[in-house]
Amino acid sequence: MAQVYALPKKLRHFLIEIGELSFFAGRFFKEVVKRPFEFKELLRQCYQMGNRSLVLVLVTGFIIGLVLDLQSRPTMIQFGAVSMMPNMVGISIVRELGPVITALVCAGRIASGIGAELGSMRVTEQIDAMEVSGTNPFKYLVVTRILATTLMLPLLVILGDAVALYGSALVEYYKGSVSFQLYFSTVFDALSYGDLIPATVKSFFFGFAIGLVGCFKGYYSKKGTAGVGIAANTAVVFTSMLLFIIDFIAVFVSDIFYDL
């Protein structure tokens, strides 16, 4: 115990927070299989998170497709590999850029929203009132939101990838006179299950991380209005860092399977 207190204060605080977050995740897995199941609230949260984030994800994906193609095209022309543009853009977006950037956008939009919402409920003692009335606030507020983000983020990633590819195809249509049919045919020929499955699986983990951190920061928000802002801000920062760690682990594991 003395060795723990000998650590720097910020490092000790970070390790304690990691432990509390792990305990919070363990409580989620315990509560998610218990009755009653809040299906109505789960559907409402899925609609709220998916609908409110859809436009932002689509606009971001479209711009990513445009910019990636416009930036890469001069270099590909210089090396005489402009015909490989659909392959390069398609693999880049599906394997890495689409899931990561969509998750970061949703981290800023969803994690901060959850942190602020639950933080406000904690400050105004609504969560305490639910506990006194016999309702399980963790089940109703936390479990439904984490499940909603876990289920909705892969759908947002798929839509974002599709729009990003369309943006790239639009550039190739006007710059290189490549038809949309030829572009998407080339992209789908270049992709394999080894590209789609890891990207889809890690998007579920991204969604889980966004919901988990957002709920954790909001559920244990400090008292006062300042605590709500801190909860929303730290939820975005912590989630973004966690997303990069998950992405690194996913890429590392997938590379191991590619080598086998």
Long-range contacts (C-beta under 8 A, 24 or more apart in sequence): 20-216, 20-220, 21-212, 21-213, 21-216, 24-212, 24-215, 24-216, 24-219, 25-212, 27-138, 28-142, 28-143, 28-146, 28-212, 31-136, 31-138, 31-139, 31-142, 31-143, 32-143, 32-147, 34-139, 36-139, 38-139, 38-140, 38-143, 38-144, 41-140, 41-144, 42-144, 42-147, 42-148, 45-144, 45-145, 45-147, 45-148, 46-148, 46-151, 46-152, 48-148, 49-106, 49-110, 49-145, 49-148, 49-149, 49-152, 50-152, 50-155, 50-156, 52-109, 52-113, 53-105, 53-106, 53-109, 53-110, 53-152, 53-156, 54-156, 54-159, 56-105, 56-109, 57-102, 57-105, 57-106, 57-156, 57-159, 57-160, 58-159, 58-160, 58-163, 60-101, 60-102, 60-105, 60-160, 61-98, 61-101, 61-102, 61-159, 61-160, 61-161, 61-162, 61-163, 61-164, 61-167, 62-163, 62-164, 62-166, 62-167, 63-167, 64-93, 64-97, 64-98, 64-101, 64-164, 64-167, 65-89, 65-93, 65-163, 65-164, 65-165, 65-166, 65-167, 65-168, 65-169, 65-170, 65-171, 66-167, 66-168, 66-170, 66-171, 68-92, 68-93, 68-97, 68-164, 68-168, 69-167, 69-168, 69-171, 69-172, 69-175, 70-171, 73-171, 73-175, 73-176, 82-176, 85-168, 85-172, 85-176, 86-168, 86-169, 86-172, 86-178, 86-183, 86-184, 86-186, 86-187, 86-190, 87-186, 87-187, 87-190, 89-165, 89-168, 89-187, 90-165, 90-168, 90-186, 90-187, 90-188, 90-190, 90-191, 91-190, 91-191, 91-195, 93-161, 93-164, 93-165, 93-168, 94-161, 94-191, 94-195, 94-196, 94-199, 95-195, 95-198, 95-199, 96-199, 96-247, 96-251, 97-164, 98-157, 98-160, 98-161, 98-164, 98-199, 99-157, 99-199, 99-202, 99-203, 99-206, 99-247, 100-206, 100-243, 100-247, 101-160, 102-153, 102-156, 102-157, 102-160, 102-203, 103-153, 103-157, 103-203, 103-206, 103-207, 103-210, 103-243, 104-240, 104-243, 106-149, 106-153, 106-156, 106-206, 106-207, 106-210, 107-210, 107-236, 107-239, 107-240, 107-243, 108-236, 110-149, 110-210, 110-211, 110-214, 111-210, 111-211, 111-213, 111-214, 111-217, 111-235, 111-236, 111-239, 112-214, 112-232, 112-233, 112-235, 112-236, 113-214, 113-232, 114-145, 114-211, 114-214, 114-215, 114-218, 114-235, 115-214, 115-215, 115-217, 115-218, 115-221, 115-228, 115-231, 115-232, 115-234, 115-235, 115-236, 116-218, 116-228, 116-229, 116-231, 116-232, 117-218, 118-142, 118-214, 118-215, 118-217, 118-218, 118-219, 118-221, 118-231, 119-217, 119-218, 119-221, 119-227, 119-228, 119-231, 119-232, 120-228, 121-218, 122-218, 122-219, 122-220, 122-221, 122-223, 122-227, 123-221, 123-223, 123-224, 123-225, 123-227, 123-228, 127-219, 138-219, 141-215, 141-219, 142-215, 142-219, 145-211, 145-214, 145-215, 146-208, 146-211, 146-212, 146-215, 147-211, 148-211, 149-207, 149-208, 149-210, 149-211, 149-214, 150-204, 150-207, 150-208, 150-211, 151-207, 152-207, 153-203, 153-204, 153-206, 153-207, 153-210, 154-200, 154-203, 154-204, 154-207, 157-199, 157-200, 157-203, 157-206, 194-254, 194-257, 194-258, 198-250, 198-251, 198-253, 198-254, 201-250, 202-246, 202-247, 202-250, 205-246, 205-250, 206-243, 206-246, 206-247, 209-239, 209-242, 209-243, 209-246, 210-239, 210-243, 213-238, 213-239, 213-242, 214-239
